[in-house]
Amino acid sequence: MPVIGFLDTRSPDYTLADQQRAFRQGLKDAGYVEGENVVIEYRWAEGQMDRLRCLITRAGSMSR
């Protein structure tokens, strides 16, 4: 099953409901439904830009 990384500079506490809904809808429009034929890995930098770099590096290594 394909895995998509969702990275954000904020924390999961930040209200992202509209953005996540739009993201999932875009995937659905392309034929992907979370939990059915695609996995979404959520990662949060929580405002720490140095942490974001690390998350990007890890996400890149997951796809190999």
MOPAC internal coordinates of N, CA, C and O (Angstrom, degrees):
PM7 1SCF
backbone

  N    0.0000 0     0.00 0     0.00 0    0    0    0
  C    1.4521 1     0.00 0     0.00 0    1    0    0
  C    1.5301 1   108.39 1     0.00 0    2    1    0
  O    1.2310 1   119.60 1   -47.15 1    3    2    1
  N    1.3252 1   118.36 1   132.85 1    3    2    1
  C    1.4701 1   120.66 1   178.46 1    5    3    2
  C    1.5373 1   111.71 1   -62.59 1    6    5    3
  O    1.2310 1   121.46 1   -31.79 1    7    6    5
  N    1.3198 1   114.82 1   148.21 1    7    6    5
  C    1.4661 1   121.14 1   177.53 1    9    7    6
  C    1.5220 1   108.26 1  -119.84 1   10    9    7
  O    1.2310 1   120.81 1   -50.15 1   11   10    9
  N    1.3248 1   116.06 1   129.85 1   11   10    9
  C    1.4617 1   122.51 1   177.42 1   13   11   10
  C    1.5188 1   108.05 1  -113.00 1   14   13   11
  O    1.2310 1   120.67 1   -47.84 1   15   14   13
  N    1.3248 1   116.32 1   132.16 1   15   14   13
  C    1.4549 1   120.69 1   176.80 1   17   15   14
  C    1.5212 1   110.70 1   -92.91 1   18   17   15
  O    1.2310 1   120.61 1   -50.87 1   19   18   17
  N    1.3272 1   116.44 1   129.13 1   19   18   17
  C    1.4646 1   123.02 1   176.09 1   21   19   18
  C    1.5154 1   106.42 1  -111.12 1   22   21   19
  O    1.2310 1   120.47 1   -72.42 1   23   22   21
  N    1.3191 1   116.70 1   107.58 1   23   22   21
  C    1.4636 1   121.90 1  -178.38 1   25   23   22
  C    1.5146 1   109.79 1  -109.83 1   26   25   23
  O    1.2310 1   120.72 1   -40.47 1   27   26   25
  N    1.3331 1   116.23 1   139.53 1   27   26   25
  C    1.4551 1   120.01 1   178.65 1   29   27   26
  C    1.5163 1   109.29 1  -142.66 1   30   29   27
  O    1.2310 1   120.88 1   -33.70 1   31   30   29
  N    1.3280 1   115.93 1   146.30 1   31   30   29
  C    1.4656 1   120.84 1  -179.88 1   33   31   30
  C    1.5176 1   111.99 1   -75.82 1   34   33   31
  O    1.2310 1   120.32 1   161.48 1   35   34   33
  N    1.3168 1   117.00 1   -18.52 1   35   34   33
  C    1.4644 1   120.94 1  -177.69 1   37   35   34
  C    1.5203 1   111.39 1   -89.68 1   38   37   35
  O    1.2310 1   120.54 1     8.08 1   39   38   37
  N    1.3228 1   116.58 1  -171.92 1   39   38   37
  C    1.4621 1   121.87 1   176.74 1   41   39   38
  C    1.5218 1   109.04 1  -100.06 1   42   41   39
  O    1.2310 1   120.19 1   -18.07 1   43   42   41
  N    1.3293 1   117.25 1   161.93 1   43   42   41
  C    1.4596 1   118.94 1   179.19 1   45   43   42
  C    1.5302 1   112.19 1   -65.84 1   46   45   43
  O    1.2310 1   120.00 1   164.11 1   47   46   45
  N    1.3243 1   117.61 1   -15.89 1   47   46   45
  C    1.4610 1   121.18 1   178.09 1   49   47   46
  C    1.5227 1   112.02 1   -71.30 1   50   49   47
  O    1.2310 1   120.74 1   156.13 1   51   50   49
  N    1.3339 1   116.19 1   -23.87 1   51   50   49
  C    1.4569 1   121.17 1   178.65 1   53   51   50
  C    1.5215 1   108.00 1   -66.51 1   54   53   51
  O    1.2310 1   120.20 1   -46.59 1   55   54   53
  N    1.3127 1   117.23 1   133.41 1   55   54   53
  C    1.4570 1   120.94 1  -176.29 1   57   55   54
  C    1.5248 1   110.80 1   -68.25 1   58   57   55
  O    1.2310 1   121.33 1   -69.99 1   59   58   57
  N    1.3116 1   115.05 1   110.01 1   59   58   57
  C    1.4600 1   121.55 1   179.54 1   61   59   58
  C    1.5236 1   111.73 1  -121.25 1   62   61   59
  O    1.2310 1   120.36 1  -163.64 1   63   62   61
  N    1.3092 1   116.92 1    16.36 1   63   62   61
  C    1.4578 1   120.54 1  -173.63 1   65   63   62
  C    1.5258 1   112.33 1   -53.36 1   66   65   63
  O    1.2310 1   119.99 1   133.27 1   67   66   65
  N    1.3336 1   117.63 1   -46.73 1   67   66   65
  C    1.4613 1   120.41 1  -178.64 1   69   67   66
  C    1.5268 1   111.70 1   -64.98 1   70   69   67
  O    1.2310 1   120.41 1   136.80 1   71   70   69
  N    1.3303 1   116.82 1   -43.20 1   71   70   69
  C    1.4639 1   120.51 1  -179.66 1   73   71   70
  C    1.5274 1   111.13 1   -65.53 1   74   73   71
  O    1.2310 1   120.46 1   137.03 1   75   74   73
  N    1.3395 1   116.73 1   -42.97 1   75   74   73
  C    1.4521 1   119.87 1  -179.90 1   77   75   74
  C    1.5261 1   111.11 1   -67.51 1   78   77   75
  O    1.2310 1   120.61 1   142.15 1   79   78   77
  N    1.3044 1   116.44 1   -37.85 1   79   78   77
  C    1.4598 1   120.66 1   177.54 1   81   79   78
  C    1.5394 1   109.93 1   -62.56 1   82   81   79
  O    1.2310 1   120.60 1   135.74 1   83   82   81
  N    1.3224 1   116.46 1   -44.26 1   83   82   81
  C    1.4659 1   120.77 1   178.61 1   85   83   82
  C    1.5324 1   110.74 1   -65.48 1   86   85   83
  O    1.2310 1   120.23 1   139.82 1   87   86   85
  N    1.3220 1   117.16 1   -40.18 1   87   86   85
  C    1.4658 1   122.12 1   177.91 1   89   87   86
  C    1.5255 1   110.35 1   -60.01 1   90   89   87
  O    1.2310 1   120.78 1   130.47 1   91   90   89
  N    1.3341 1   116.11 1   -49.53 1   91   90   89
  C    1.4668 1   120.56 1   179.51 1   93   91   90
  C    1.5289 1   111.66 1   -64.17 1   94   93   91
  O    1.2310 1   120.49 1   143.04 1   95   94   93
  N    1.3375 1   116.67 1   -36.96 1   95   94   93
  C    1.4626 1   119.87 1   179.04 1   97   95   94
  C    1.5270 1   110.36 1   -65.86 1   98   97   95
  O    1.2310 1   120.56 1   138.68 1   99   98   97
  N    1.3219 1   116.54 1   -41.32 1   99   98   97
  C    1.4536 1   120.01 1   176.77 1  101   99   98
  C    1.5229 1   111.90 1   -60.86 1  102  101   99
  O    1.2310 1   120.78 1   139.10 1  103  102  101
  N    1.3286 1   116.11 1   -40.90 1  103  102  101
  C    1.4623 1   119.67 1   176.05 1  105  103  102
  C    1.5264 1   110.73 1   -63.79 1  106  105  103
  O    1.2310 1   121.05 1   136.27 1  107  106  105
  N    1.3307 1   115.59 1   -43.73 1  107  106  105
  C    1.4713 1   120.36 1   179.88 1  109  107  106
  C    1.5294 1   110.45 1   -60.83 1  110  109  107
  O    1.2310 1   120.75 1   137.90 1  111  110  109
  N    1.3198 1   116.16 1   -42.10 1  111  110  109
  C    1.4651 1   120.55 1   178.28 1  113  111  110
  C    1.5351 1   111.30 1   -60.40 1  114  113  111
  O    1.2310 1   120.98 1   151.73 1  115  114  113
  N    1.3326 1   115.73 1   -28.27 1  115  114  113
  C    1.4652 1   121.16 1   179.15 1  117  115  114
  C    1.5319 1   111.92 1   -91.21 1  118  117  115
  O    1.2310 1   120.74 1  -177.34 1  119  118  117
  N    1.3419 1   116.19 1     2.66 1  119  118  117
  C    1.4615 1   120.12 1   176.84 1  121  119  118
  C    1.5143 1   115.67 1    96.79 1  122  121  119
  O    1.2310 1   119.98 1  -169.46 1  123  122  121
  N    1.3348 1   117.64 1    10.54 1  123  122  121
  C    1.4656 1   121.58 1  -179.58 1  125  123  122
  C    1.5161 1   111.02 1  -112.18 1  126  125  123
  O    1.2310 1   121.01 1   -48.71 1  127  126  125
  N    1.3395 1   115.68 1   131.29 1  127  126  125
  C    1.4626 1   121.24 1   178.53 1  129  127  126
  C    1.5229 1   107.70 1  -125.34 1  130  129  127
  O    1.2310 1   121.23 1   -57.21 1  131  130  129
  N    1.3301 1   115.26 1   122.79 1  131  130  129
  C    1.4646 1   121.03 1  -178.29 1  133  131  130
  C    1.5272 1   110.14 1   -55.50 1  134  133  131
  O    1.2310 1   121.08 1   -50.33 1  135  134  133
  N    1.3214 1   115.53 1   129.67 1  135  134  133
  C    1.4550 1   121.39 1   178.54 1  137  135  134
  C    1.5214 1   113.71 1    87.12 1  138  137  135
  O    1.2310 1   120.10 1   163.15 1  139  138  137
  N    1.3245 1   117.41 1   -16.85 1  139  138  137
  C    1.4639 1   120.51 1   178.41 1  141  139  138
  C    1.5219 1   111.80 1  -101.14 1  142  141  139
  O    1.2310 1   120.83 1   129.70 1  143  142  141
  N    1.3460 1   116.01 1   -50.30 1  143  142  141
  C    1.4636 1   118.71 1  -179.41 1  145  143  142
  C    1.5264 1   112.94 1  -139.41 1  146  145  143
  O    1.2310 1   120.91 1  -166.62 1  147  146  145
  N    1.3310 1   115.86 1    13.38 1  147  146  145
  C    1.4594 1   121.23 1   175.28 1  149  147  146
  C    1.5304 1   108.83 1  -156.06 1  150  149  147
  O    1.2310 1   120.97 1   -33.16 1  151  150  149
  N    1.3212 1   115.76 1   146.84 1  151  150  149
  C    1.4660 1   122.27 1   175.47 1  153  151  150
  C    1.5188 1   107.23 1  -111.30 1  154  153  151
  O    1.2310 1   120.37 1   -43.25 1  155  154  153
  N    1.3291 1   116.89 1   136.75 1  155  154  153
  C    1.4595 1   120.88 1   176.03 1  157  155  154
  C    1.5239 1   107.96 1  -112.07 1  158  157  155
  O    1.2310 1   120.91 1   -58.63 1  159  158  157
  N    1.3127 1   115.86 1   121.37 1  159  158  157
  C    1.4623 1   122.72 1   177.20 1  161  159  158
  C    1.5216 1   107.94 1   -98.00 1  162  161  159
  O    1.2310 1   120.46 1   -65.40 1  163  162  161
  N    1.3287 1   116.73 1   114.60 1  163  162  161
  C    1.4668 1   122.11 1  -179.28 1  165  163  162
  C    1.5156 1   109.54 1   -93.49 1  166  165  163
  O    1.2310 1   120.87 1   -47.26 1  167  166  165
  N    1.3298 1   115.93 1   132.74 1  167  166  165
  C    1.4678 1   122.10 1   177.09 1  169  167  166
  C    1.5170 1   108.36 1  -135.92 1  170  169  167
  O    1.2310 1   120.77 1   -39.04 1  171  170  169
  N    1.3378 1   116.14 1   140.96 1  171  170  169
  C    1.4618 1   122.04 1  -174.42 1  173  171  170
  C    1.5175 1   110.39 1  -127.41 1  174  173  171
  O    1.2310 1   120.18 1   -49.76 1  175  174  173
  N    1.3154 1   117.26 1   130.24 1  175  174  173
  C    1.4674 1   121.83 1   178.82 1  177  175  174
  C    1.5297 1   111.58 1   -85.40 1  178  177  175
  O    1.2310 1   120.04 1   163.03 1  179  178  177
  N    1.3137 1   117.54 1   -16.97 1  179  178  177
  C    1.4649 1   123.32 1   177.74 1  181  179  178
  C    1.5269 1   112.05 1    54.51 1  182  181  179
  O    1.2310 1   121.37 1  -137.59 1  183  182  181
  N    1.3304 1   114.98 1    42.41 1  183  182  181
  C    1.4583 1   120.67 1   176.29 1  185  183  182
  C    1.5154 1   115.34 1    79.54 1  186  185  183
  O    1.2310 1   119.93 1  -179.00 1  187  186  185
  N    1.3149 1   117.73 1     1.00 1  187  186  185
  C    1.4657 1   121.76 1  -178.57 1  189  187  186
  C    1.5244 1   108.86 1  -102.27 1  190  189  187
  O    1.2310 1   120.83 1   -79.90 1  191  190  189
  N    1.3256 1   116.01 1   100.10 1  191  190  189
  C    1.4570 1   120.28 1  -174.69 1  193  191  190
  C    1.5259 1   112.69 1   -61.66 1  194  193  191
  O    1.2310 1   119.57 1   148.02 1  195  194  193
  N    1.3289 1   118.42 1   -31.98 1  195  194  193
  C    1.4587 1   120.13 1   177.03 1  197  195  194
  C    1.5228 1   110.72 1   -66.23 1  198  197  195
  O    1.2310 1   120.31 1   148.66 1  199  198  197
  N    1.3069 1   117.02 1   -31.34 1  199  198  197
  C    1.4645 1   121.37 1   176.53 1  201  199  198
  C    1.5321 1   110.59 1   -69.43 1  202  201  199
  O    1.2310 1   120.25 1   144.28 1  203  202  201
  N    1.3284 1   117.12 1   -35.72 1  203  202  201
  C    1.4588 1   121.36 1   179.46 1  205  203  202
  C    1.5297 1   110.58 1   -60.26 1  206  205  203
  O    1.2310 1   120.53 1   137.36 1  207  206  205
  N    1.3178 1   116.58 1   -42.64 1  207  206  205
  C    1.4716 1   120.31 1   177.76 1  209  207  206
  C    1.5264 1   111.31 1   -57.35 1  210  209  207
  O    1.2310 1   121.04 1   135.37 1  211  210  209
  N    1.2995 1   115.61 1   -44.63 1  211  210  209
  C    1.4687 1   121.00 1   179.41 1  213  211  210
  C    1.5280 1   110.15 1   -63.26 1  214  213  211
  O    1.2310 1   120.22 1   137.13 1  215  214  213
  N    1.3228 1   117.18 1   -42.87 1  215  214  213
  C    1.4657 1   121.33 1   179.51 1  217  215  214
  C    1.5244 1   111.07 1   -62.93 1  218  217  215
  O    1.2310 1   120.47 1   140.20 1  219  218  217
  N    1.3228 1   116.71 1   -39.80 1  219  218  217
  C    1.4744 1   120.67 1   178.22 1  221  219  218
  C    1.5212 1   110.24 1   -64.03 1  222  221  219
  O    1.2310 1   120.79 1   136.63 1  223  222  221
  N    1.3254 1   116.10 1   -43.37 1  223  222  221
  C    1.4580 1   120.27 1   179.28 1  225  223  222
  C    1.5321 1   110.79 1   -62.10 1  226  225  223
  O    1.2310 1   120.48 1   135.50 1  227  226  225
  N    1.3114 1   116.69 1   -44.50 1  227  226  225
  C    1.4741 1   120.28 1   178.86 1  229  227  226
  C    1.5198 1   111.66 1   -64.26 1  230  229  227
  O    1.2310 1   120.33 1   138.83 1  231  230  229
  N    1.3345 1   116.98 1   -41.17 1  231  230  229
  C    1.4594 1   120.29 1   179.55 1  233  231  230
  C    1.5192 1   110.36 1   -62.44 1  234  233  231
  O    1.2310 1   120.15 1   139.94 1  235  234  233
  N    1.3152 1   117.31 1   -40.06 1  235  234  233
  C    1.4492 1   121.05 1   178.53 1  237  235  234
  C    1.5196 1   112.33 1   -64.13 1  238  237  235
  O    1.2310 1   120.31 1   142.72 1  239  238  237
  N    1.3069 1   117.01 1   -37.28 1  239  238  237
  C    1.4589 1   120.04 1  -179.78 1  241  239  238
  C    1.5264 1   111.97 1   -74.99 1  242  241  239
  O    1.2310 1   119.65 1   156.99 1  243  242  241
  N    1.3247 1   118.28 1   -23.01 1  243  242  241
  C    1.4572 1   121.87 1   178.04 1  245  243  242
  C    1.5205 1   111.40 1   -68.60 1  246  245  243
  O    1.2310 1   120.27 1   151.78 1  247  246  245
  N    1.3158 1   117.09 1   -28.22 1  247  246  245
  C    1.4628 1   120.51 1  -175.17 1  249  247  246
  C    1.5245 1   113.05 1   -81.92 1  250  249  247
  O    1.2310 1   120.13 1   176.06 1  251  250  249
  N    1.2947 1   117.35 1    -3.94 1  251  250  249
  C    1.4703 1   119.99 1  -177.10 1  253  251  250
  C    1.4888 1   111.76 1   -92.69 1  254  253  251
  O    1.2310 1   120.10 1   180.00 1  255  254  253

